[in-house]
Every structure is written in structure tokens, then in C-alpha cells.
Amino acid sequence: MHADTPVEPPDDDAARGPRLREIPLRLMVPNLITVLAICAGLTGIRLAFENRFELAVGMVLLAAFLDGIDGRVARALKATSKFGVQMDSLADIINFGVAPALVLYVFVLDRVGSIGWIAALIYAIAAGLRLARFNVMADREYKAKWQSEFFVGVPAPMGALLVMLPVYLGFLGMGDSRAFAYAATGYTILIGYLLVSRLPVWSGKSETRVRRDLMLPVLLIVVLYVALLMSFTWEVLAITTLAYLCILPLSARAWKRRYGTLTIEDDHANI
């Protein structure tokens, strides 16, 4: 090398390697909520095995709530991503399928042995199938008009709330007999069937308007419901579950009036 040959200064960026792209904090918020939901669901399972059932149910319900709002938060913050969709699907199967099934099994279904375990398996698998069908229908290009008004089968979040009814009743002193365990087993299988059925279930997604003069009474009713839920948790949850089950026939009747059948028959609905 000649003495007068210029020496180029080292490239600092090249020395440091490829530069990582920074991610805005708002994109992380929905994923953090999803992770918290998974933690709550798994913690509920642990608490159930420790026979701390009230806390276990509370954690499962908290997981279902967090899992239900993460998508809405993502849309509100314009932070949706393919990664978030995959995380949400993972959280759904844990919080709406596995966690409720295991808590229910430890609380009451284990009294009838293998039959109770089979019922828990059926519900968990049904929840997974329900979520897979929902994802497929949500991703397809063609969407039928009825999809803005009805679900195909009971949605997985409501399935998690419904299947826990034997636990609510157990907290109210109704779960000591073996007959109750057999009834809970049959009920668990029934809820699993409702998840994968083609029963039209009103979704509440369609635009529903409230008259201006009824706005304050509606708000008061909501406040009253929350207050009762905080004061009489298990009674309110049991009544809410039974009320939802009573609405299902009315939903099918509304579908029949509009479309002429009792069940959804749509070639695009897949499984």
C-alpha cells in the first residue's frame, strides 16, 4: 500500500449490523392484553387445582373479558397485525376452551370419572372447532348479509360463560350430589354441541338504535346490573346464563321468520 492511498473511515452502521425497525408502542398494547388474557386463563387452571374455585372462576371470566376486548382495542388504535391475529387465536382456545373445561372438570366432572373427562374433552374440542370455523368465515371474501346479524352456533366467549353454570350453582349450594355431577356432564356436552351447531344466534352486531328518551333508563339498567353482579355474583351469573339459553329459541325463531328455516344452511359456512 502506498503511503498516499486514502483510508476510508469505518462505516459505523455496517459495524453494528442490520438496524432493527422500531415498533410504535400502540402496536404492542393489544398483544399485551392478549398475553395478560392467556396468563389469567392459565392462572385460573392452577387455582382450580389448588381448590380455590372462586378465584379460579374469576380469573377465567377475566381472561374471557380481556380476550374479548383486545381486538376492539387493536381496531381503535389502528394496531391490527397478522401476528396479533395469531396470538388472539391462541388465547381464544385457551381461555374459551381449555380453561373452562379444566376448571369445570376439577370442580364437579371428576366425580363421575372418565365420563366427566370425556365431557370436558368434548367441550374443549368443540370450542376449538367453533373458533376455527369463525376464523375461516371471517377471512373469506364473500360475506352473506346475515353475518352482520347472526352467528353460526353459540360464540365461543358465550360458550365459556354458559358451560360454567354448574360451578355457579355449586357456589350456591346445589352441587353436592352425584346426580348433579351427571347432570353437569350432560350439560357440558350440550354446550359443546351448541358451539358447533348451525343454530342461528343473534350476534348483536347489527346497528341497534335507542330512543333518546330511553337512553338514561338504559344506562341505569346497566349500572344496576353491574351493581348486582358485584354484590350477588353467582346468582347474577346463573340468571344471566339461563336468560341467554332462553334467548336461543327466540333467535332461531327470528331467523325462521326472515329466512324460512330453523338452521343456517350456507354453502360458504364451511364446517
ABEGO torsion letter per residue (X at the ends): XBAABBBBBBBAAAAAEBBBBBBBAAAAAAAAAAAAAAAAAAAAAAAAAAGBAAAAAAAAAAAAAAAAAAAAAAAAAGABBAAAAAAAAAAAAAAAAAAAAAAAAAAAAAAAEAAAAAAAAAAAAAAAAAAAAAAAAAABABBBAAAAABBBEBBAAAAAAAAAAAAAAAAAGAAABAAAAAAAAAAAAAAAAAAABABBBBAGABBBBBBAAAAAAAAAAAAAAAAAAAABAAAAAAAAAAAAAAAAAAAAAAAAAAAGBABBBBAAAEX
